[in-house]
Amino acid sequence: MYQALQIQSEDNVAVLLQNVENNSEVSFANNQSIIAVEAGIAKQKILLANLAIATPIVMYGVNVGILKVDKHKGTILKKEDIEQNNNPFSTNNYTNPFLQENDKLKKNLFFNGYLRNNGTVGTRNYWLIIPLVFCENNNVLQLKEALLEPLGYAQNNKYKQKVYNWLNDNSPSSVQKERFFENVDGIKFLTHQMGCGGSREDALQLCKLLAAYIAHANVGGATVISLGCQNSTIQLLKEALNNISPNFDKPLYIIDQQAVGTNEALLNTALDKTLQGLQKINENRRTEQSLDKLVLGLKCGGSDGFSGISANPALGYASDILIENGGSSILAEFPELSGVEQHLINRSASLEVAQKFESLFRNYASLSERFGNPFHNNPSEGNIKDGLLTDVMKSAGAARKGGTALVAAALDYAEPITTAGLQLLCTPGNDVEATTGIAASGATITVFTTGLGTPTGNPITPTIKASSNTDLFLKMPDVIDFNCGTIIEGKETIEQNGTALLQQIIKIANGELTAAEKLQQDDFIPWRKSISV
């Protein structure tokens, strides 16, 4: 196994794959090596040449920062040695890329999903219960308590038994019941803190987001609870739903508390309607579907110095296979595309797509600057500690989740996909705000790569966690679904691991549960554009 990786031939730094000692020989591919003039730890970057102050640091073939000091060959690059750079970008430099089909990626693959009347296919069949305003959160939770256990959707809580043991009470914890509705995968409750008191823009955005969830291929129907006087009105929701799905035909029940009267009347009405709806969507069955009906979300979080050379490119390869077979992928998190904008512009399928991406990106970057949180602040302390020293360095690795496919479309937050292929979706870097938006745009399954670990999931879109390193996979087996660390260890190529990851995606699409689903990790946070960047 090599001790370091030079990702592209023009790079002047390499990633350490393991710890190295002072004055030790560090081996690369093609029988190349250098001497480490100081000790370094895995994931750090080692310089491949003597570099003077103001020299660009090149990694992934991209300028990821500017040196602030002179550095010698074989030394370790540190945060204080480098400053953020801003790579210029413009659609003025766009040239129409040449689309070349890759027959090696064409595969006869299928999954078992729920075919909807509009032609989309879900990997799950859920019922949603949603409040239009935060005032109704408690009523939604009352419905959750009433519905889950009797219908067999409540999972056993082993921690409840621990409390009984502490109390010296031998009362057994509840036993898991069989699902009453065999073909309904679950009931999901989307509580939130929005709907009134904020800006009108956020109220409208919330209605668009909730409409996108109701229309989603993984959703069979929904119960919506309204107070009656909030900014996110029933009319706004209906208009948003009509814009997304003009021929919407799923069971949908909207109940207005101020019109119904008492809390008891509201909850009784909601229960009656929900049970009727569950009976109706239980008639749906999984059927065999081709891979072109799958929509894959691409997300990373808790990234480390290995993410860009293992998990992200493996996911990018799986995405390329999916797209080559007619499917779609959604690459989000615009702060983590900062510095590689021109590369994505050059991959856009048309000038119109490139221009929309540039407009969305510049508008969001400007908003972020206005609120005092520019994109270069994106790397977290955990990212920096693990070797991601600048936003561009992080972005260049994060963008590899998008593989090599042409960019078919650029989407605003919660905007649904309307064409196959790779989509660039405007979301913040915040893990849950981003996964919330990815699901809203139509992802029926998401792969979330991580080097440090996160339990993040989504209420309606199964979220597969893929680790960049084997240590994390072994350390958090109840959180991580798939290991890409075999790439770092030299046991698998990116192509081999990416192909195996696609097989895991198909298993989850068929109904196998992710770790996040087993943990009931139903994270849902709408993006408040007016205050959250």
N, C-alpha and C positions, 0 to 999 in steps of 0.2 A: 504493500500500500504506500502511495506517495504521501509525503508529509505536508505538502502545500499544493494549491491549485491556482494557476494563472487562467482566469476564465476565458479571456480573449487575448490573441497574440499582441495586440497593441497596449494591453494593460501594463502599467508600471508598478503595480502592487499585486500581491497574491494573497489568498486566504489560507491561513494555517489550518490544516485538518486535524492536527494534534499538537500537544505541547512540545516546545523545542527548548533546548538548553543553550546557554551562552557558548559561542564558538563551536556550535554543532553544525554538521552538514544537513541542509534541508533539501530533500529531493523533490523533483517535479517530473512530469511526463517527459518522454523523449530523452531520457538519460541526462537531463539538466539538473543542476543543483546550485545553491549558493550557501555561504556561511552566515549563520545568524550571529550578529555581533552583540546581541543581547537576548535574554530569555524571553520567550513569548508563549502565550497560551492559545489553545484552539479557538478559532473564530476571529482572532486578531489579524491585521493586515501587515505583511512584511514587504519592505521596499525592494524592488528588483534592480534598482540602479541608484547612483548618486544623483540627488535632485536638489536644485537650488531653490531658495525662497521665491515665491510667486509662480512656481511651476504647477501646472494643473496635475491633480491626481486622477489617473484614468483607471476605471474599473468597469467591467461589462462593456468596454469600448466607449464609455461615457465619461465626460468630465464631471467628477463627483465632488470636487472641492479644490481649493487653492492652498498650497503650502505657505505657512506663516514663518517657517524657519528652514535653514538648510538641513537636509537629512541624508544620511549615508546608506548605501546599499547594505541590506541585511538588518537594518533597524526596524523597530516596530512603530507603526503609525498610531498616534494617540490623538485624542480629542483636541488637546491644546495645540497640536501641530497643524491643524487644518481649519479653514474657514469655509462657510457656505458660498457657493457660486450660483449664479443665475444663468442657465443656458438659454439663449434667445430662441424664440420660435415664432413662426408665422406661416399662414397658409399661402403667402406669396411665393414660398419656396416649394409648394406642392407640385408633384408630378404624378400623373395617374399610374398607380402601380400595376404590374403585370400579374394577373391571376393565373397561377399554375396549379392544376389539380395534382394531388399526391395519391396515386392509386394504391400505394403501400398502406395508406391509412384507411382505405375502404374495407369495411367489415360488415358481415351480415349479422348484425346484433339487434336484439329485441329486449323489451322489458314488459312487465305486466302492470298496466295502469288503468285509471278510470277515464274513459272517453266521455267528454262533455259534448253537448249539442252544438257548440260553436267550433268543434274540431280540435280544441286543446285537450291535453291529456294530463291528468293529475297522478302524482305518485302517492297521494293520500286522499282520503275522503272525509273531510272534517266538517263539523258544524261550528259556526262562530257565534259567540255572544259578545256584543260590543256596546259600550256606552258612547253616546255622542258627546258627552261632557263628563268631566271628572266627578261632578256631583252624584253621578249614578254608579260610581265604582263599587260602593258597598252593596248595592242591589245586585250587581253582576256577581260579586263574591257570594252573596246569599244563594243565587242560582247555582253557582259552582258547588257549594256545599250540599245543595239539595239533589243535584243531578249525578255527580260523578260516582259516588259509592253504590247507589241502587242500580245504576246502569252498567256497573262493572268496569268503569274507567279509572277508579281510584287505585293507585299503586300502594302496595304495602309500605309502611314507613317503619323501618327497623329502629329508627331513633325514638319513636314513640314507646317501644318496648323498654328502651334504656331508661326512660323517665319512670315507667312503672316499676322497674327494678330498683331505682333509687328510692322510690316511695315504699319499698317492700310490699308492693302490690303485685300479685301474680296474675292480674288480668291480662289475657292474651291480646296481642294486637290483632286487628281485623284480618281475615283471610281474603285473598284476592278472589273476586267473583269473575265468572265468565261474562264476556260482553253480551249484553242483551241484543244489541244491534250488531250483528256479525260483520256487516260490510261498512260500518261507520268506524273509522280509525280513532276518533276521539272528538271531544267537545273542547273548544279552545276559548279562553276568556281574555280579551284584549283590554285590560285596564290601562289608563294613561292619565296624565295630568293636564290635559288640554281641553279645548272646546269653548272656553269663555274667559274673559279677563285679559286675554292677550291681544295681539293685533288681528285685524280682519284677514290679513294675508295668511296668518298661521291657521285661522279657523277654516279658511278655504282649503289650505294645504292638507289639513287633517281630514276633511271630507273626501278629498281626492285619494288620500292614502287609504282610508277605510273602504272606499268604493273599490279600490284596486284589490284589497284583500277579499272583499265579498265576491268579486268577479273572478278571483284566482282559480286556476285549474285544480288546485288541491282542496278547494272548498265546495261543499255540496249545497250549503244554504246558511242562513244567518238569522239571528234575532238581534235587533238593534233597540237599545233603551235610550230614550230621549227624556230630558226634563221638560223642555218646551219653550224656554226663554233664552237659550244659549246662542252664542254667535254661530256655532257650527249647526246650522238648522237642518231639519229634515229635507227641506227643498234643495239646499246646497248638496246634500248627499245624493239625492235622487238625480240631480242634474249631472253630478260627477259620474255617477254610475251609468247614466244614459250615454255620456260621452265616451266612456271606456267600452261599454257593452250595450249598444243600441237594441239588441235583440235578447237582452237578459231574461232568462226563463227559470232561474233557480228559485226555490221557496225562500222568501224573504219576509220577515215580520218586523215592522217598526212600531214600537209602543211608546206613546207619549204620556209621561206620568201626570202632568198637569191636566191632561184631557181625561185620563182614566180615573184619577182621584187618589184613593188611599194607597199606601205602600203595599198592603195585602192584595188589593185588587190588581196592582201592577204585576206583582210576582206571580200571582195565580194565572193571569193572562199570559205572561211570558212563559211559564211552565207548560201551559196547555198548547200554545203555539209551537214551542220548541219540540215537544214530544210528537206533535203531528208532523213537523218537518223531519225529525229523525226517522220516523217511519217511512217517509217518502224517499229520502236519500239512501236508506238501507236497501232499496231496490237496485241500486247501482252495483255492478260487479267489475272486477278486474278482468281485462282482456289483453291479449298480446298486441303490443304496439312496437313499431319500428323506432330506431334511435332518433330519427328526425323530430320526434314529438317531445324530446327531453330538452329542458331548459336548465342549464347549469350555472349557478352563482359561483363567482370566484372571489374569495376573501382571504385576507391574512390578518393576524393579530398576535400580539406577544411575539413579534418576530425576533430572530437572532441572527448571528453572523453566518449561519448555515442556510437560512431560509431561501436565499436567492440562488443557491447552488444545488439544492436538493428538492425540498417540497414544492417550491414555486415552479421551477421548470418541469417537474414531474406532472404537476397539475396542468401546466401549459400544454404538455404533450397529450394528456387525456382530453383536454379541451379541443386540441387540433383534430384528434380522431373524431370526436363528437361532431364538430363543425364540418369536417370532410364528408361525414355521413348525413348531412342535412340538418343537424341540430343547432342549438344556440347556446352561447355563453355570455355572461354578464360580468364585466370587470368594473369594479366600483372604486371608491376612495380617491377622489381627485387630488387631495394633498399628497398622496403616495404615487402620483404620476408626475409630480413636479420635477422638472429636469429632463424628462424623457418625452416632452410634449411633441417635439419635432419628429421624433421617431414614430409616434402614433399618428401624427398628421400624414406622414409619408406612407403609412400603411392603410390610410383611409380609402375605401372603395370608390369614393367620388369627392370632388371638390366641395359639394354641398355638405357631405358628412364631416369633412375636415373643418369647414367653416363653423358648423354647429358646435363641434367639440371645442374649437378655439374660443367661441363666444361664451359657452357655458363655463369653460375653465377660467377665462379672464374675469368674468363677472363674479365667480365664486372667490377667486384669489383677491379681487378688489374688496369684496365684502369682508373677507378674513382680515385683510390689512386694516380696514376701517375699524374693526372691533379689537385691534391690537393683538391679533393672534395669527401672524403670517405663517405661510406654509413651512418656512424653514424651521419653525418651532416644533414640527411634527414628531421627530423621534422622541420617544419617552426615555426616562432615565434607564429603564430596563433595556431598551433598544441600544442605547449608547454604551452601556456597560458590556453588552454582548457583541460589540464590534460595529454597530451601524452608526457611524460618526456624523453623517450629514443627512439631510432630507433627500438629496439626490442619490446618495449611496443606497439609502433605503428604497427609494423609488425605483432605481434601476433593477434591483432584485425583485421588488414587488410586481413590476410590470411583466415579469416572466410568467406570471400566472396566465397571462393572455396568449401564451404560445406564439405562433408565427402567422396566424390567420389574418386576413384582411379585416379591417374595422368596417363592419356593415352599417353601423348606426351609432349615433350619440344621443343619449337620453337624459332628460332632466329628472330630478328626484320624483319617484312614483310614476313616471311615464311608462306605460306598458310597451313591451316590444311588439313590433308589427312585422318584422322580417327576420329570417334566419341568419345565423352567423354571429360574429363577435360584436358585442355592444359595449360602449363606454358609458357608464352611468355616473352622473354627478351625485355623489354622497360625501359626507364628511368622513374623516378617518375613524371617528368613534365607532367601536366595534358593533354595538347594538343599533345605533342609528343607521349604520351602513347595512347591516343584515336586514333590518326592517325595510329599508329601501330596495334592496336586492329582491326580496320576496314580493314587494309591491309591483315591481316591474315584470314579474312573471316567472322568476326562478322556481322550478318545481323540486329542485334539490340543490344544496350548496356544499361546496368543499371549503373548509376554513383551515388554512395552513398555519402552524404555530411552532415556534422554537422554544418558547418559555412556558406555554400551557395556558389554556382558558376553557371554562365549561360552557361558553356562550352557545346558545341555540336560538331557534325561532319558533313561534307558535304553529305556523302552517307549512314551513319549508324545512324538511329534514336537513340537519347540518352535520356533515361528516368532518371530524377533526383529524388532520394529517400532521404528524410531527416531522420536523426537519432533522431530528437526531434520535438515535435509538435510546439514549439515556432518558429522554422525556417519555418516550413510549413505554418504557419499563417502569418509570416512576409514577405515571398517572394512567394506569391501565383502564380505570373506570371513566376516564375523560377522553382519551385518545382512541380513535378507531383504526388508524392506519399509520404505518411507519415508513417514512421516506429516508430514514437514517442509513439504510443499507446502501444508498448511493454514496454517502460520505465514507463508508467503510469499504467501498470498492466491491461489494457483493452483487450489486445490480447496476446497470446503466440507467440513465434517466428514462430512456425509452422502455426498458423492461419494467421499471417501477411505475411509470405512467400508465402503461397498459394494465398492470395489476390494479392500479387505482381506479381505472375505468370499470373494471370488473366489480370492484367494491361499490362503486356508484350504482351499477345496475342492480346489485343485491339489495341495496337500500331502496332503490326505486321500486323494487318488487314487493316491499313491505317489511323487510328486516329493519329492526330498530337501530338507530344510532345511539351512541353513549349519551348524547345530550337529551334524546327522547327518553331514555331510561331514567335520567336524572330529572326529568320534567323541567328542563331548562327552556322555558318559553319566554325569552327576552323580547320585549317590544317597546321601543322608544321612538316616537315620531321626531323628526328633525325640525326644530324651531329655527327656521332660517333667519328670523329677525333678531335672535339673541344667541343662537348656538352656531359656532363655526368650527 
